[in-house]
């Protein structure tokens, strides 16, 4: 009986080891675009006040997001 358990354990270990070999290489072949980020994506889900293709508007939106949305010092101030 223990001989059979050892064979099952070895088979499970071999299958687990071989499963790690099946990972696909991550080549970073995601969506790529040669357009500038401020050119927009054509999506209807954009921030109000941002104009696609306007670099100054893009930079202003990034600055506002950094200052008000991602800055913990301005978000946690007590009044």
mmCIF file of the N, C-alpha and C atoms, coordinates in Angstrom:
data_MODEL
# 
_entry.id   MODEL 
# 
loop_
_atom_site.group_PDB 
_atom_site.id 
_atom_site.type_symbol 
_atom_site.label_atom_id 
_atom_site.label_alt_id 
_atom_site.label_comp_id 
_atom_site.label_asym_id 
_atom_site.label_entity_id 
_atom_site.label_seq_id 
_atom_site.pdbx_PDB_ins_code 
_atom_site.Cartn_x 
_atom_site.Cartn_y 
_atom_site.Cartn_z 
_atom_site.occupancy 
_atom_site.B_iso_or_equiv 
_atom_site.pdbx_formal_charge 
_atom_site.auth_seq_id 
_atom_site.auth_comp_id 
_atom_site.auth_asym_id 
_atom_site.auth_atom_id 
_atom_site.pdbx_PDB_model_num 
ATOM 1   N N  . UNK A 1 1  ? 0.814   -1.194 0.000   1.00 0.00 ? 1  UNK A N  1 
ATOM 2   C CA . UNK A 1 1  ? 0.000   0.000  0.000   1.00 0.00 ? 1  UNK A CA 1 
ATOM 3   C C  . UNK A 1 1  ? 0.864   1.267  0.000   1.00 0.00 ? 1  UNK A C  1 
ATOM 4   N N  . UNK A 1 2  ? 1.935   1.255  0.798   1.00 0.00 ? 2  UNK A N  1 
ATOM 5   C CA . UNK A 1 2  ? 2.791   2.437  0.841   1.00 0.00 ? 2  UNK A CA 1 
ATOM 6   C C  . UNK A 1 2  ? 3.546   2.623  -0.472  1.00 0.00 ? 2  UNK A C  1 
ATOM 7   N N  . UNK A 1 3  ? 3.823   1.510  -1.152  1.00 0.00 ? 3  UNK A N  1 
ATOM 8   C CA . UNK A 1 3  ? 4.493   1.592  -2.450  1.00 0.00 ? 3  UNK A CA 1 
ATOM 9   C C  . UNK A 1 3  ? 3.601   2.331  -3.454  1.00 0.00 ? 3  UNK A C  1 
ATOM 10  N N  . UNK A 1 4  ? 2.320   2.046  -3.378  1.00 0.00 ? 4  UNK A N  1 
ATOM 11  C CA . UNK A 1 4  ? 1.366   2.698  -4.277  1.00 0.00 ? 4  UNK A CA 1 
ATOM 12  C C  . UNK A 1 4  ? 1.244   4.191  -3.951  1.00 0.00 ? 4  UNK A C  1 
ATOM 13  N N  . UNK A 1 5  ? 1.262   4.563  -2.678  1.00 0.00 ? 5  UNK A N  1 
ATOM 14  C CA . UNK A 1 5  ? 1.217   5.969  -2.265  1.00 0.00 ? 5  UNK A CA 1 
ATOM 15  C C  . UNK A 1 5  ? 2.452   6.717  -2.742  1.00 0.00 ? 5  UNK A C  1 
ATOM 16  N N  . UNK A 1 6  ? 3.598   6.055  -2.684  1.00 0.00 ? 6  UNK A N  1 
ATOM 17  C CA . UNK A 1 6  ? 4.837   6.682  -3.159  1.00 0.00 ? 6  UNK A CA 1 
ATOM 18  C C  . UNK A 1 6  ? 4.761   6.941  -4.664  1.00 0.00 ? 6  UNK A C  1 
ATOM 19  N N  . UNK A 1 7  ? 4.215   5.997  -5.417  1.00 0.00 ? 7  UNK A N  1 
ATOM 20  C CA . UNK A 1 7  ? 4.076   6.184  -6.860  1.00 0.00 ? 7  UNK A CA 1 
ATOM 21  C C  . UNK A 1 7  ? 3.116   7.326  -7.181  1.00 0.00 ? 7  UNK A C  1 
ATOM 22  N N  . UNK A 1 8  ? 2.022   7.413  -6.429  1.00 0.00 ? 8  UNK A N  1 
ATOM 23  C CA . UNK A 1 8  ? 1.066   8.499  -6.642  1.00 0.00 ? 8  UNK A CA 1 
ATOM 24  C C  . UNK A 1 8  ? 1.705   9.845  -6.304  1.00 0.00 ? 8  UNK A C  1 
ATOM 25  N N  . UNK A 1 9  ? 2.468   9.899  -5.220  1.00 0.00 ? 9  UNK A N  1 
ATOM 26  C CA . UNK A 1 9  ? 3.135   11.143 -4.829  1.00 0.00 ? 9  UNK A CA 1 
ATOM 27  C C  . UNK A 1 9  ? 4.170   11.562 -5.872  1.00 0.00 ? 9  UNK A C  1 
ATOM 28  N N  . UNK A 1 10 ? 4.916   10.603 -6.390  1.00 0.00 ? 10 UNK A N  1 
ATOM 29  C CA . UNK A 1 10 ? 5.924   10.912 -7.407  1.00 0.00 ? 10 UNK A CA 1 
ATOM 30  C C  . UNK A 1 10 ? 5.245   11.386 -8.684  1.00 0.00 ? 10 UNK A C  1 
ATOM 31  N N  . UNK A 1 11 ? 4.146   10.750 -9.068  1.00 0.00 ? 11 UNK A N  1 
ATOM 32  C CA . UNK A 1 11 ? 3.419   11.159 -10.269 1.00 0.00 ? 11 UNK A CA 1 
ATOM 33  C C  . UNK A 1 11 ? 2.848   12.570 -10.102 1.00 0.00 ? 11 UNK A C  1 
ATOM 34  N N  . UNK A 1 12 ? 2.310   12.870 -8.927  1.00 0.00 ? 12 UNK A N  1 
ATOM 35  C CA . UNK A 1 12 ? 1.771   14.211 -8.679  1.00 0.00 ? 12 UNK A CA 1 
ATOM 36  C C  . UNK A 1 12 ? 2.880   15.252 -8.712  1.00 0.00 ? 12 UNK A C  1 
ATOM 37  N N  . UNK A 1 13 ? 4.013   14.926 -8.156  1.00 0.00 ? 13 UNK A N  1 
ATOM 38  C CA . UNK A 1 13 ? 5.152   15.844 -8.168  1.00 0.00 ? 13 UNK A CA 1 
ATOM 39  C C  . UNK A 1 13 ? 5.645   16.066 -9.601  1.00 0.00 ? 13 UNK A C  1 
ATOM 40  N N  . UNK A 1 14 ? 5.681   15.010 -10.396 1.00 0.00 ? 14 UNK A N  1 
ATOM 41  C CA . UNK A 1 14 ? 6.120   15.143 -11.784 1.00 0.00 ? 14 UNK A CA 1 
ATOM 42  C C  . UNK A 1 14 ? 5.139   16.004 -12.583 1.00 0.00 ? 14 UNK A C  1 
ATOM 43  N N  . UNK A 1 15 ? 3.843   15.802 -12.362 1.00 0.00 ? 15 UNK A N  1 
ATOM 44  C CA . UNK A 1 15 ? 2.855   16.614 -13.068 1.00 0.00 ? 15 UNK A CA 1 
ATOM 45  C C  . UNK A 1 15 ? 2.933   18.076 -12.634 1.00 0.00 ? 15 UNK A C  1 
ATOM 46  N N  . UNK A 1 16 ? 3.156   18.312 -11.356 1.00 0.00 ? 16 UNK A N  1 
ATOM 47  C CA . UNK A 1 16 ? 3.298   19.688 -10.869 1.00 0.00 ? 16 UNK A CA 1 
ATOM 48  C C  . UNK A 1 16 ? 4.522   20.370 -11.452 1.00 0.00 ? 16 UNK A C  1 
ATOM 49  N N  . UNK A 1 17 ? 5.597   19.620 -11.581 1.00 0.00 ? 17 UNK A N  1 
ATOM 50  C CA . UNK A 1 17 ? 6.822   20.177 -12.146 1.00 0.00 ? 17 UNK A CA 1 
ATOM 51  C C  . UNK A 1 17 ? 6.639   20.493 -13.627 1.00 0.00 ? 17 UNK A C  1 
ATOM 52  N N  . UNK A 1 18 ? 5.968   19.615 -14.346 1.00 0.00 ? 18 UNK A N  1 
ATOM 53  C CA . UNK A 1 18 ? 5.752   19.846 -15.769 1.00 0.00 ? 18 UNK A CA 1 
ATOM 54  C C  . UNK A 1 18 ? 4.750   20.962 -16.024 1.00 0.00 ? 18 UNK A C  1 
ATOM 55  N N  . UNK A 1 19 ? 3.842   21.189 -15.097 1.00 0.00 ? 19 UNK A N  1 
ATOM 56  C CA . UNK A 1 19 ? 2.857   22.263 -15.270 1.00 0.00 ? 19 UNK A CA 1 
ATOM 57  C C  . UNK A 1 19 ? 3.545   23.625 -15.284 1.00 0.00 ? 19 UNK A C  1 
ATOM 58  N N  . UNK A 1 20 ? 4.646   23.751 -14.576 1.00 0.00 ? 20 UNK A N  1 
ATOM 59  C CA . UNK A 1 20 ? 5.371   25.018 -14.555 1.00 0.00 ? 20 UNK A CA 1 
ATOM 60  C C  . UNK A 1 20 ? 6.034   25.306 -15.901 1.00 0.00 ? 20 UNK A C  1 
ATOM 61  N N  . UNK A 1 21 ? 6.262   24.294 -16.699 1.00 0.00 ? 21 UNK A N  1 
ATOM 62  C CA . UNK A 1 21 ? 6.894   24.485 -18.004 1.00 0.00 ? 21 UNK A CA 1 
ATOM 63  C C  . UNK A 1 21 ? 5.915   24.991 -19.050 1.00 0.00 ? 21 UNK A C  1 
ATOM 64  N N  . UNK A 1 22 ? 4.638   24.995 -18.745 1.00 0.00 ? 22 UNK A N  1 
ATOM 65  C CA . UNK A 1 22 ? 3.645   25.375 -19.727 1.00 0.00 ? 22 UNK A CA 1 
ATOM 66  C C  . UNK A 1 22 ? 3.340   26.854 -19.770 1.00 0.00 ? 22 UNK A C  1 
ATOM 67  N N  . UNK A 1 23 ? 4.045   27.686 -19.032 1.00 0.00 ? 23 UNK A N  1 
ATOM 68  C CA . UNK A 1 23 ? 3.767   29.117 -19.028 1.00 0.00 ? 23 UNK A CA 1 
ATOM 69  C C  . UNK A 1 23 ? 4.217   29.748 -20.340 1.00 0.00 ? 23 UNK A C  1 
ATOM 70  N N  . UNK A 1 24 ? 3.362   30.592 -20.876 1.00 0.00 ? 24 UNK A N  1 
ATOM 71  C CA . UNK A 1 24 ? 3.687   31.274 -22.121 1.00 0.00 ? 24 UNK A CA 1 
ATOM 72  C C  . UNK A 1 24 ? 4.624   32.442 -21.838 1.00 0.00 ? 24 UNK A C  1 
ATOM 73  N N  . UNK A 1 25 ? 5.562   32.727 -22.727 1.00 0.00 ? 25 UNK A N  1 
ATOM 74  C CA . UNK A 1 25 ? 6.460   33.865 -22.508 1.00 0.00 ? 25 UNK A CA 1 
ATOM 75  C C  . UNK A 1 25 ? 5.695   35.185 -22.572 1.00 0.00 ? 25 UNK A C  1 
ATOM 76  N N  . UNK A 1 26 ? 6.054   36.093 -21.719 1.00 0.00 ? 26 UNK A N  1 
ATOM 77  C CA . UNK A 1 26 ? 5.408   37.403 -21.676 1.00 0.00 ? 26 UNK A CA 1 
ATOM 78  C C  . UNK A 1 26 ? 6.237   38.372 -22.503 1.00 0.00 ? 26 UNK A C  1 
ATOM 79  N N  . UNK A 1 27 ? 5.813   38.569 -23.726 1.00 0.00 ? 27 UNK A N  1 
ATOM 80  C CA . UNK A 1 27 ? 6.586   39.390 -24.650 1.00 0.00 ? 27 UNK A CA 1 
ATOM 81  C C  . UNK A 1 27 ? 6.137   40.841 -24.661 1.00 0.00 ? 27 UNK A C  1 
ATOM 82  N N  . UNK A 1 28 ? 5.072   41.169 -23.948 1.00 0.00 ? 28 UNK A N  1 
ATOM 83  C CA . UNK A 1 28 ? 4.593   42.544 -23.926 1.00 0.00 ? 28 UNK A CA 1 
ATOM 84  C C  . UNK A 1 28 ? 3.909   42.939 -25.210 1.00 0.00 ? 28 UNK A C  1 
ATOM 85  N N  . UNK A 1 29 ? 3.273   42.009 -25.881 1.00 0.00 ? 29 UNK A N  1 
ATOM 86  C CA . UNK A 1 29 ? 2.618   42.290 -27.149 1.00 0.00 ? 29 UNK A CA 1 
ATOM 87  C C  . UNK A 1 29 ? 1.195   42.789 -26.912 1.00 0.00 ? 29 UNK A C  1 
ATOM 88  N N  . UNK A 1 30 ? 1.050   43.814 -26.120 1.00 0.00 ? 30 UNK A N  1 
ATOM 89  C CA . UNK A 1 30 ? -0.261  44.383 -25.847 1.00 0.00 ? 30 UNK A CA 1 
ATOM 90  C C  . UNK A 1 30 ? -0.649  45.372 -26.924 1.00 0.00 ? 30 UNK A C  1 
ATOM 91  N N  . UNK A 1 31 ? -1.598  46.207 -26.626 1.00 0.00 ? 31 UNK A N  1 
ATOM 92  C CA . UNK A 1 31 ? -2.044  47.214 -27.582 1.00 0.00 ? 31 UNK A CA 1 
ATOM 93  C C  . UNK A 1 31 ? -0.968  48.285 -27.684 1.00 0.00 ? 31 UNK A C  1 
ATOM 94  N N  . UNK A 1 32 ? -0.522  48.517 -28.868 1.00 0.00 ? 32 UNK A N  1 
ATOM 95  C CA . UNK A 1 32 ? 0.517   49.518 -29.102 1.00 0.00 ? 32 UNK A CA 1 
ATOM 96  C C  . UNK A 1 32 ? -0.022  50.579 -30.047 1.00 0.00 ? 32 UNK A C  1 
ATOM 97  N N  . UNK A 1 33 ? 0.401   51.794 -29.829 1.00 0.00 ? 33 UNK A N  1 
ATOM 98  C CA . UNK A 1 33 ? -0.021  52.888 -30.685 1.00 0.00 ? 33 UNK A CA 1 
ATOM 99  C C  . UNK A 1 33 ? 1.137   53.856 -30.830 1.00 0.00 ? 33 UNK A C  1 
ATOM 100 N N  . UNK A 1 34 ? 1.315   54.355 -32.024 1.00 0.00 ? 34 UNK A N  1 
ATOM 101 C CA . UNK A 1 34 ? 2.366   55.336 -32.252 1.00 0.00 ? 34 UNK A CA 1 
ATOM 102 C C  . UNK A 1 34 ? 1.888   56.748 -31.955 1.00 0.00 ? 34 UNK A C  1 
ATOM 103 N N  . UNK A 1 35 ? 0.604   56.896 -31.676 1.00 0.00 ? 35 UNK A N  1 
ATOM 104 C CA . UNK A 1 35 ? 0.054   58.218 -31.395 1.00 0.00 ? 35 UNK A CA 1 
ATOM 105 C C  . UNK A 1 35 ? 0.462   58.667 -29.992 1.00 0.00 ? 35 UNK A C  1 
ATOM 106 N N  . UNK A 1 36 ? 0.553   59.957 -29.809 1.00 0.00 ? 36 UNK A N  1 
ATOM 107 C CA . UNK A 1 36 ? 0.869   60.513 -28.504 1.00 0.00 ? 36 UNK A CA 1 
ATOM 108 C C  . UNK A 1 36 ? -0.274  60.225 -27.526 1.00 0.00 ? 36 UNK A C  1 
ATOM 109 N N  . UNK A 1 37 ? 0.016   60.097 -26.229 1.00 0.00 ? 37 UNK A N  1 
ATOM 110 C CA . UNK A 1 37 ? -1.041  59.786 -25.268 1.00 0.00 ? 37 UNK A CA 1 
ATOM 111 C C  . UNK A 1 37 ? -2.166  60.823 -25.248 1.00 0.00 ? 37 UNK A C  1 
ATOM 112 N N  . UNK A 1 38 ? -1.835  62.068 -25.497 1.00 0.00 ? 38 UNK A N  1 
ATOM 113 C CA . UNK A 1 38 ? -2.853  63.114 -25.436 1.00 0.00 ? 38 UNK A CA 1 
ATOM 114 C C  . UNK A 1 38 ? -3.734  63.144 -26.679 1.00 0.00 ? 38 UNK A C  1 
ATOM 115 N N  . UNK A 1 39 ? -3.445  62.289 -27.661 1.00 0.00 ? 39 UNK A N  1 
ATOM 116 C CA . UNK A 1 39 ? -4.272  62.239 -28.868 1.00 0.00 ? 39 UNK A CA 1 
ATOM 117 C C  . UNK A 1 39 ? -5.621  61.584 -28.598 1.00 0.00 ? 39 UNK A C  1 
ATOM 118 N N  . UNK A 1 40 ? -5.721  60.819 -27.513 1.00 0.00 ? 40 UNK A N  1 
ATOM 119 C CA . UNK A 1 40 ? -6.986  60.191 -27.157 1.00 0.00 ? 40 UNK A CA 1 
ATOM 120 C C  . UNK A 1 40 ? -7.122  58.805 -27.747 1.00 0.00 ? 40 UNK A C  1 
ATOM 121 N N  . UNK A 1 41 ? -8.173  58.113 -27.307 1.00 0.00 ? 41 UNK A N  1 
ATOM 122 C CA . UNK A 1 41 ? -8.410  56.746 -27.758 1.00 0.00 ? 41 UNK A CA 1 
ATOM 123 C C  . UNK A 1 41 ? -9.664  56.627 -28.596 1.00 0.00 ? 41 UNK A C  1 
ATOM 124 N N  . UNK A 1 42 ? -10.442 57.674 -28.680 1.00 0.00 ? 42 UNK A N  1 
ATOM 125 C CA . UNK A 1 42 ? -11.698 57.603 -29.404 1.00 0.00 ? 42 UNK A CA 1 
ATOM 126 C C  . UNK A 1 42 ? -12.833 57.097 -28.542 1.00 0.00 ? 42 UNK A C  1 
ATOM 127 N N  . UNK A 1 43 ? -12.581 56.886 -27.263 1.00 0.00 ? 43 UNK A N  1 
ATOM 128 C CA . UNK A 1 43 ? -13.602 56.388 -26.349 1.00 0.00 ? 43 UNK A CA 1 
ATOM 129 C C  . UNK A 1 43 ? -14.495 57.535 -25.882 1.00 0.00 ? 43 UNK A C  1 
ATOM 130 N N  . UNK A 1 44 ? -15.731 57.227 -25.600 1.00 0.00 ? 44 UNK A N  1 
ATOM 131 C CA . UNK A 1 44 ? -16.653 58.229 -25.068 1.00 0.00 ? 44 UNK A CA 1 
ATOM 132 C C  . UNK A 1 44 ? -16.450 58.456 -23.578 1.00 0.00 ? 44 UNK A C  1 
ATOM 133 N N  . UNK A 1 45 ? -15.679 57.617 -22.926 1.00 0.00 ? 45 UNK A N  1 
ATOM 134 C CA . UNK A 1 45 ? -15.473 57.712 -21.488 1.00 0.00 ? 45 UNK A CA 1 
ATOM 135 C C  . UNK A 1 45 ? -14.229 58.540 -21.193 1.00 0.00 ? 45 UNK A C  1 
ATOM 136 N N  . UNK A 1 46 ? -14.357 59.833 -21.313 1.00 0.00 ? 46 UNK A N  1 
ATOM 137 C CA . UNK A 1 46 ? -13.241 60.733 -21.042 1.00 0.00 ? 46 UNK A CA 1 
ATOM 138 C C  . UNK A 1 46 ? -13.637 61.700 -19.936 1.00 0.00 ? 46 UNK A C  1 
ATOM 139 N N  . UNK A 1 47 ? -12.657 62.298 -19.369 1.00 0.00 ? 47 UNK A N  1 
ATOM 140 C CA . UNK A 1 47 ? -12.865 63.273 -18.303 1.00 0.00 ? 47 UNK A CA 1 
ATOM 141 C C  . UNK A 1 47 ? -13.479 64.543 -18.880 1.00 0.00 ? 47 UNK A C  1 
ATOM 142 N N  . UNK A 1 48 ? -14.534 65.059 -18.256 1.00 0.00 ? 48 UNK A N  1 
ATOM 143 C CA . UNK A 1 48 ? -15.094 66.330 -18.737 1.00 0.00 ? 48 UNK A CA 1 
ATOM 144 C C  . UNK A 1 48 ? -14.047 67.444 -18.662 1.00 0.00 ? 48 UNK A C  1 
ATOM 145 N N  . UNK A 1 49 ? -13.957 68.223 -19.700 1.00 0.00 ? 49 UNK A N  1 
ATOM 146 C CA . UNK A 1 49 ? -12.976 69.300 -19.737 1.00 0.00 ? 49 UNK A CA 1 
ATOM 147 C C  . UNK A 1 49 ? -11.712 68.945 -20.494 1.00 0.00 ? 49 UNK A C  1 
ATOM 148 N N  . UNK A 1 50 ? -11.517 67.679 -20.778 1.00 0.00 ? 50 UNK A N  1 
ATOM 149 C CA . UNK A 1 50 ? -10.334 67.273 -21.527 1.00 0.00 ? 50 UNK A CA 1 
ATOM 150 C C  . UNK A 1 50 ? -10.684 67.201 -23.004 1.00 0.00 ? 50 UNK A C  1 
ATOM 151 N N  . UNK A 1 51 ? -9.819  67.782 -23.814 1.00 0.00 ? 51 UNK A N  1 
ATOM 152 C CA . UNK A 1 51 ? -10.033 67.785 -25.253 1.00 0.00 ? 51 UNK A CA 1 
ATOM 153 C C  . UNK A 1 51 ? -8.989  66.886 -25.916 1.00 0.00 ? 51 UNK A C  1 
ATOM 154 N N  . UNK A 1 52 ? -9.453  65.891 -26.664 1.00 0.00 ? 52 UNK A N  1 
ATOM 155 C CA . UNK A 1 52 ? -8.523  64.970 -27.326 1.00 0.00 ? 52 UNK A CA 1 
ATOM 156 C C  . UNK A 1 52 ? -7.657  65.732 -28.315 1.00 0.00 ? 52 UNK A C  1 
ATOM 157 N N  . UNK A 1 53 ? -6.358  65.506 -28.266 1.00 0.00 ? 53 UNK A N  1 
ATOM 158 C CA . UNK A 1 53 ? -5.420  66.137 -29.171 1.00 0.00 ? 53 UNK A CA 1 
ATOM 159 C C  . UNK A 1 53 ? -4.806  67.418 -28.635 1.00 0.00 ? 53 UNK A C  1 
ATOM 160 N N  . UNK A 1 54 ? -5.294  67.920 -27.505 1.00 0.00 ? 54 UNK A N  1 
ATOM 161 C CA . UNK A 1 54 ? -4.781  69.161 -26.925 1.00 0.00 ? 54 UNK A CA 1 
ATOM 162 C C  . UNK A 1 54 ? -3.795  68.808 -25.809 1.00 0.00 ? 54 UNK A C  1 
ATOM 163 N N  . UNK A 1 55 ? -2.504  69.010 -26.085 1.00 0.00 ? 55 UNK A N  1 
ATOM 164 C CA . UNK A 1 55 ? -1.470  68.614 -25.131 1.00 0.00 ? 55 UNK A CA 1 
ATOM 165 C C  . UNK A 1 55 ? -1.557  69.411 -23.838 1.00 0.00 ? 55 UNK A C  1 
ATOM 166 N N  . UNK A 1 56 ? -1.853  70.697 -23.923 1.00 0.00 ? 56 UNK A N  1 
ATOM 167 C CA . UNK A 1 56 ? -1.945  71.526 -22.714 1.00 0.00 ? 56 UNK A CA 1 
ATOM 168 C C  . UNK A 1 56 ? -3.111  71.059 -21.836 1.00 0.00 ? 56 UNK A C  1 
ATOM 169 N N  . UNK A 1 57 ? -4.230  70.719 -22.450 1.00 0.00 ? 57 UNK A N  1 
ATOM 170 C CA . UNK A 1 57 ? -5.384  70.214 -21.706 1.00 0.00 ? 57 UNK A CA 1 
ATOM 171 C C  . UNK A 1 57 ? -5.044  68.877 -21.049 1.00 0.00 ? 57 UNK A C  1 
ATOM 172 N N  . UNK A 1 58 ? -4.315  68.020 -21.757 1.00 0.00 ? 58 UNK A N  1 
ATOM 173 C CA . UNK A 1 58 ? -3.894  66.719 -21.225 1.00 0.00 ? 58 UNK A CA 1 
ATOM 174 C C  . UNK A 1 58 ? -3.016  66.923 -19.997 1.00 0.00 ? 58 UNK A C  1 
ATOM 175 N N  . UNK A 1 59 ? -2.031  67.803 -20.101 1.00 0.00 ? 59 UNK A N  1 
ATOM 176 C CA . UNK A 1 59 ? -1.134  68.049 -18.981 1.00 0.00 ? 59 UNK A CA 1 
ATOM 177 C C  . UNK A 1 59 ? -1.870  68.664 -17.798 1.00 0.00 ? 59 UNK A C  1 
ATOM 178 N N  . UNK A 1 60 ? -2.843  69.536 -18.062 1.00 0.00 ? 60 UNK A N  1 
ATOM 179 C CA . UNK A 1 60 ? -3.624  70.132 -16.978 1.00 0.00 ? 60 UNK A CA 1 
ATOM 180 C C  . UNK A 1 60 ? -4.451  69.065 -16.256 1.00 0.00 ? 60 UNK A C  1 
ATOM 181 N N  . UNK A 1 61 ? -5.023  68.131 -17.006 1.00 0.00 ? 61 UNK A N  1 
ATOM 182 C CA . UNK A 1 61 ? -5.801  67.066 -16.382 1.00 0.00 ? 61 UNK A CA 1 
ATOM 183 C C  . UNK A 1 61 ? -4.905  66.151 -15.543 1.00 0.00 ? 61 UNK A C  1 
ATOM 184 N N  . UNK A 1 62 ? -3.713  65.836 -16.039 1.00 0.00 ? 62 UNK A N  1 
ATOM 185 C CA . UNK A 1 62 ? -2.785  65.014 -15.265 1.00 0.00 ? 62 UNK A CA 1 
ATOM 186 C C  . UNK A 1 62 ? -2.360  65.717 -13.983 1.00 0.00 ? 62 UNK A C  1 
ATOM 187 N N  . UNK A 1 63 ? -2.089  67.007 -14.083 1.00 0.00 ? 63 UNK A N  1 
ATOM 188 C CA . UNK A 1 63 ? -1.694  67.771 -12.907 1.00 0.00 ? 63 UNK A CA 1 
ATOM 189 C C  . UNK A 1 63 ? -2.823  67.817 -11.883 1.00 0.00 ? 63 UNK A C  1 
ATOM 190 N N  . UNK A 1 64 ? -4.056  68.028 -12.356 1.00 0.00 ? 64 UNK A N  1 
ATOM 191 C CA . UNK A 1 64 ? -5.196  68.072 -11.442 1.00 0.00 ? 64 UNK A CA 1 
ATOM 192 C C  . UNK A 1 64 ? -5.413  66.709 -10.785 1.00 0.00 ? 64 UNK A C  1 
ATOM 193 N N  . UNK A 1 65 ? -5.278  65.644 -11.547 1.00 0.00 ? 65 UNK A N  1 
ATOM 194 C CA . UNK A 1 65 ? -5.460  64.307 -10.974 1.00 0.00 ? 65 UNK A CA 1 
ATOM 195 C C  . UNK A 1 65 ? -4.397  64.018 -9.922  1.00 0.00 ? 65 UNK A C  1 
ATOM 196 N N  . UNK A 1 66 ? -3.167  64.430 -10.216 1.00 0.00 ? 66 UNK A N  1 
ATOM 197 C CA . UNK A 1 66 ? -2.086  64.201 -9.260  1.00 0.00 ? 66 UNK A CA 1 
ATOM 198 C C  . UNK A 1 66 ? -2.299  65.024 -8.001  1.00 0.00 ? 66 UNK A C  1 
ATOM 199 N N  . UNK A 1 67 ? -2.710  66.241 -8.162  1.00 0.00 ? 67 UNK A N  1 
ATOM 200 C CA . UNK A 1 67 ? -2.841  67.134 -7.025  1.00 0.00 ? 67 UNK A CA 1 
ATOM 201 C C  . UNK A 1 67 ? -4.041  66.797 -6.144  1.00 0.00 ? 67 UNK A C  1 
ATOM 202 N N  . UNK A 1 68 ? -5.184  66.507 -6.766  1.00 0.00 ? 68 UNK A N  1 
ATOM 203 C CA . UNK A 1 68 ? -6.401  66.350 -5.981  1.00 0.00 ? 68 UNK A CA 1 
ATOM 204 C C  . UNK A 1 68 ? -6.820  64.904 -5.777  1.00 0.00 ? 68 UNK A C  1 
ATOM 205 N N  . UNK A 1 69 ? -6.474  64.029 -6.693  1.00 0.00 ? 69 UNK A N  1 
ATOM 206 C CA . UNK A 1 69 ? -6.936  62.655 -6.582  1.00 0.00 ? 69 UNK A CA 1 
ATOM 207 C C  . UNK A 1 69 ? -5.927  61.699 -6.003  1.00 0.00 ? 69 UNK A C  1 
ATOM 208 N N  . UNK A 1 70 ? -4.646  61.949 -6.227  1.00 0.00 ? 70 UNK A N  1 
ATOM 209 C CA . UNK A 1 70 ? -3.634  60.992 -5.793  1.00 0.00 ? 70 UNK A CA 1 
ATOM 210 C C  . UNK A 1 70 ? -2.694  61.561 -4.739  1.00 0.00 ? 70 UNK A C  1 
ATOM 211 N N  . UNK A 1 71 ? -2.957  62.736 -4.257  1.00 0.00 ? 71 UNK A N  1 
ATOM 212 C CA . UNK A 1 71 ? -2.108  63.355 -3.255  1.00 0.00 ? 71 UNK A CA 1 
ATOM 213 C C  . UNK A 1 71 ? -2.751  63.150 -1.885  1.00 0.00 ? 71 UNK A C  1 
ATOM 214 N N  . UNK A 1 72 ? -2.175  62.281 -1.078  1.00 0.00 ? 72 UNK A N  1 
ATOM 215 C CA . UNK A 1 72 ? -2.760  61.958 0.219   1.00 0.00 ? 72 UNK A CA 1 
ATOM 216 C C  . UNK A 1 72 ? -2.757  63.156 1.171   1.00 0.00 ? 72 UNK A C  1 
ATOM 217 N N  . UNK A 1 73 ? -1.829  64.077 1.001   1.00 0.00 ? 73 UNK A N  1 
ATOM 218 C CA . UNK A 1 73 ? -1.779  65.232 1.895   1.00 0.00 ? 73 UNK A CA 1 
ATOM 219 C C  . UNK A 1 73 ? -2.996  66.132 1.704   1.00 0.00 ? 73 UNK A C  1 
ATOM 220 N N  . UNK A 1 74 ? -3.463  66.282 0.463   1.00 0.00 ? 74 UNK A N  1 
ATOM 221 C CA . UNK A 1 74 ? -4.638  67.124 0.242   1.00 0.00 ? 74 UNK A CA 1 
ATOM 222 C C  . UNK A 1 74 ? -5.923  66.363 0.514   1.00 0.00 ? 74 UNK A C  1 
ATOM 223 N N  . UNK A 1 75 ? -5.915  65.059 0.464   1.00 0.00 ? 75 UNK A N  1 
ATOM 224 C CA . UNK A 1 75 ? -7.128  64.279 0.682   1.00 0.00 ? 75 UNK A CA 1 
ATOM 225 C C  . UNK A 1 75 ? -7.417  64.069 2.162   1.00 0.00 ? 75 UNK A C  1 
ATOM 226 N N  . UNK A 1 76 ? -6.416  64.110 3.020   1.00 0.00 ? 76 UNK A N  1 
ATOM 227 C CA . UNK A 1 76 ? -6.617  63.770 4.419   1.00 0.00 ? 76 UNK A CA 1 
ATOM 228 C C  . UNK A 1 76 ? -6.550  64.976 5.349   1.00 0.00 ? 76 UNK A C  1 
ATOM 229 N N  . UNK A 1 77 ? -6.608  66.150 4.808   1.00 0.00 ? 77 UNK A N  1 
ATOM 230 C CA . UNK A 1 77 ? -6.560  67.336 5.668   1.00 0.00 ? 77 UNK A CA 1 
ATOM 231 C C  . UNK A 1 77 ? -7.841  67.446 6.476   1.00 0.00 ? 77 UNK A C  1 
ATOM 232 N N  . UNK A 1 78 ? -7.688  67.770 7.743   1.00 0.00 ? 78 UNK A N  1 
ATOM 233 C CA . UNK A 1 78 ? -8.854  67.978 8.588   1.00 0.00 ? 78 UNK A CA 1 
ATOM 234 C C  . UNK A 1 78 ? -9.181  69.461 8.622   1.00 0.00 ? 78 UNK A C  1 
ATOM 235 N N  . UNK A 1 79 ? -10.444 69.753 8.751   1.00 0.00 ? 79 UNK A N  1 
ATOM 236 C CA . UNK A 1 79 ? -10.874 71.159 8.732   1.00 0.00 ? 79 UNK A CA 1 
ATOM 237 C C  . UNK A 1 79 ? -11.041 71.688 10.127  1.00 0.00 ? 79 UNK A C  1 
# 
